[in-house]
Amino acid sequence: MATGTALGMAIVCGLAWGVIEWVIPFFSLNLLLAPGAGYAIGEVISLSVNRKRSTGVAVIGGMAVAISYIVSLLSVSLLFGISFYRVLPFGLFNSFYHVIALGLGIFIAVTRLR
């Protein structure tokens, strides 16, 4: 139950994340979108398993946030015809910034489910 819900939420949150990031290209908005996606994914997974908490469910939630990030990168390139290599975070600071945002999202999802 948790896996199906996580995959569905990862796709929905990833699409929303990618579109919002494309429409509002503000640099630090990713630091708000990743934890927001983590919270939404964690909360919906928690509701789908009747608020049961376990390490397995937390791992599923963390993986769903990572899948959501990948979907956000792919959605911008596929929906708007932008080359996939243009949406990848290149550069040391930009890559570090995306890793921090993704880590925050995974942390929020895992703490909601553990």
N, C-alpha and C positions, 0 to 999 in steps of 0.2 A: 504494500500500500504506500509506504513512504517513498519507494523508488519511483513509482509512477507519478506521484504528486511532485516529487523533486524535479523530475525531468520536465514535466509540464510547466512548473513555475520557473525553471531555469530558462526555458525558451521564451516565455512571456516576459520575464524580467529582463532578459538579454535583449529582446527586441525593443522594449521601452528604453532601456539604458542606452542602446546604440542610437536610437532616434533622438532622444533628449540631448545626448552628447553631440550629435551632428547639428541639431537646430540651435543649441546654445553652446558654442565652442569656447566656453570659459574654462581656463586652465585648471582651477582647483575644484570644479564641479564634480570631478570624478571621485574626490574624497567624500562627497555626500551621496553620490549615486551607488557606490559599492556597498557601504553600510546599509543604505536603504534597501537594496536588493537582498542583502543578507538577512535583514530583519523580516522582510516580507516572505522570503523563502522559508526561514526558520519558523515563523508563525504559522504558515499554511501547512507545513509538514507536521508541526506539533498538533494542529487541529485534526489533521487526517489520521493520526495514530492515537487519538483520544488523550493527548497530553502526556503520553508515556515518554520517558526519557531514558536513553541508553547511549552507549558509545557508538554503536552501529548506526543509530539514527543521526547522531551528530556527524559522523563521517559522511553519510549520505548528504546531509545539509551542506557541509563544506565542499563536497564535490559538485553539488548543484550550483553553488556560487561561482566556482571555477568554470563550469560549463556556461553559466550565464555570461561571464566575461568574454569567453570565446564567441558566443552567439552575438554579443554586442559588437565585436570587431567584424564578424562576418555580415551582420545585418546592414551595416553602413555600406560596405562594399557591394553587397548584392542588391539592396533596395535602391540605392542611389547611383549605381554605376561607377563608383569610385574604385580605383585600383586597390586591391587588398594590401599591397605594400605601402600605400600612402597612409593607411589607418594604423599600421603597426607602430608601436612606440619605439622609435629609434633614438639613440643617444643615451648616455649614461644616466643623466638626471631624469629624463622622461621615462626610461624603463624603470628606474628606481621608484619614481612617483607612482607608476601603475602597479608595481608590486606592493607598495605600501597600501594603496587603496584596495587592492584585491585581498591583502592580508586582513585589513579591517573588516571587509565584508565577510570573509570566512570566519573570523573571530566572533562577529555578531551572530552569525547563523549557528555556530557551534555552541555558544553560550545560551542561545534560546532553546537548544535541544539537549543539552547535557544536564 
